[in-house]
Every structure is written in structure tokens, then in C-alpha cells.
Amino acid sequence: MISLYTDSSPNGFKITIALEELELPYVVNHVHIEKGENLLPEFLQLNPHGRIPVLSDSETNTTIFESAAILLYLADKTNKLLPSEHNARWQAIQWLIFHASSVGPIIGQRVNFEIFDEGKNKEATERYKKLTERAFSTMDSHLANNLYFGGKEYSIADIANFGWTHIARIINFDFDHYKNLSEWHNRIAARSAVQRGILIPEPATGP
Ligand SMILES: N[C@@H](CCC(=O)N[C@@H](CS)C(=O)NCC(=O)O)C(=O)O
């Protein structure tokens, strides 16, 4: 049985979406970040970095953190959600890594400076806004010629990037001016598994 430790956040939704897509049975453990439950000793045993999501699979005796690694684990376990064709597979892995290094951390910092810190640090606010635009623009260019990040096939790269564009929409980090990105987002958002995944453990309400 799979146990997922998660909260209502971009990184958490990626995994609930993937589990819903794969129709795998799983138990949800709601880790309330706002109450500091992610820093309790029992949670730090699962992820010493104190962050959700964490997935434990009793079938393989595996516990794993970092959302991109969890998505790869699920794709590997099921042989689904990653293209089998060589180039498409590596395209998907490339955009999965892109999301982990150039989308999540950048939007995360933008949230911090623009929303939590109310834009008091003008230089940092501007910098992360610019970097978010650059990431969106890069994604938009790729999606001009590709239905999905891995090409023709929906994959964990789409799920990972959607985790962030879903939150970007909620907190008004607008990307409607990127037509291809916007259409891709709407395509992913229309999937029934995605619609279920973003409600678990609860819908996001913004920061
Ligand atoms: N790179 C990690 C980031 C995980 C992460 O930052 N999770 C946030 C929620 S979206 C968290 O647990 N934050 C708790 C904290 O910052 O104390 C991943 O992709 O899983």
C-alpha cells in the first residue's frame, strides 16, 4: 500500500494528480505545514529536510522525498506516464528536471518576495518576476510545437509543471499572455484525474 504525506500545495498536488491518473490505491496523511507538523521528529524521519511530499510504498519498502523523484518512482513502478520512445522519454525527463530547477524554486522565491514580504525588497521582487517570465516564455516556446512537454504523450513532466501553473493561476502570477502555455494548462486542467488531484487533501486557497 502507498502512503502519501502531503499538504495542499504545488509540490503535493503533483503526486495526488499522478496517483489519481494511475488509479493506484493510497492513503493520505495530511501534514499541516502551517501547524509545523513537517518539522515534528516523526516526519523528519521520513524526510530530514522537513518538506512534503513524501511517499512510502510498503510493497517495495521504499520511502522517497522530492516530488520529481516520487513522480519518476511512480512512472517506473507502473510503466506509465513516461513515453517509451527514446527521444520523447528524454524530452519528458528534461522538462521534469527543468521544472525542479527552474520553475518551482523561482516561483517559490517570487511568492516569498512579492506576496509574503509584500514587495518590500524591490530588487529581489523584480528579479524573481523577471525569472518567472523567462521560465514561462521558455515553456511557451516549447509548447508552440508540442502538445505536451514530452511531445505527443502526456507525462509526469506535464504533471510536475502543472503543479506550479495551477498555483500561479490561484495567486495571479498571470501567464495568459503566453498562448501556448495557457492552452496547455487548460488542456491539463480539463483532465478528470487532475481535477480530483487538486482537491487532495484540500483545495489550495493561495498563500
Ligand atoms: N524540491 C522539493 C520542494 C518541497 C517543498 O518545498 N515543499 C513545501 C510545500 S510546497 C514544504 O514542505 N514546505 C515546508 C517548509 O518550507 O517548511 C520537492 O519538489 O518536493
PDBQT file of the ligand as one rigid body, heavy atoms in Angstrom, charges set to zero:
ROOT
HETATM    1  N1  LIG A 301      12.042  20.342  -4.029  1.00  0.00    +0.000 N 
HETATM    2  C1  LIG A 301      11.004  19.848  -3.157  1.00  0.00    +0.000 C 
HETATM    3  C2  LIG A 301      10.287  21.029  -2.520  1.00  0.00    +0.000 C 
HETATM    4  C3  LIG A 301       9.295  20.580  -1.457  1.00  0.00    +0.000 C 
HETATM    5  C4  LIG A 301       8.688  21.786  -0.745  1.00  0.00    +0.000 C 
HETATM    6  O1  LIG A 301       9.262  22.878  -0.724  1.00  0.00    +0.000 OA
HETATM    7  N2  LIG A 301       7.511  21.566  -0.157  1.00  0.00    +0.000 N 
HETATM    8  C5  LIG A 301       6.872  22.644   0.577  1.00  0.00    +0.000 C 
HETATM    9  C6  LIG A 301       5.380  22.645   0.313  1.00  0.00    +0.000 C 
HETATM   10  S1  LIG A 301       5.042  23.007  -1.395  1.00  0.00    +0.000 SA
HETATM   11  C7  LIG A 301       7.095  22.418   2.055  1.00  0.00    +0.000 C 
HETATM   12  O2  LIG A 301       7.015  21.310   2.527  1.00  0.00    +0.000 OA
HETATM   13  N3  LIG A 301       7.365  23.488   2.792  1.00  0.00    +0.000 N 
HETATM   14  C8  LIG A 301       7.570  23.398   4.203  1.00  0.00    +0.000 C 
HETATM   15  C9  LIG A 301       8.522  24.428   4.707  1.00  0.00    +0.000 C 
HETATM   16  O3  LIG A 301       9.021  25.222   3.905  1.00  0.00    +0.000 OA
HETATM   17  O4  LIG A 301       8.778  24.440   5.912  1.00  0.00    +0.000 OA
HETATM   18  C10 LIG A 301      10.022  18.956  -3.941  1.00  0.00    +0.000 C 
HETATM   19  O5  LIG A 301       9.891  19.140  -5.145  1.00  0.00    +0.000 OA
HETATM   20  O6  LIG A 301       9.419  18.051  -3.334  1.00  0.00    +0.000 OA
ENDROOT
TORSDOF 0
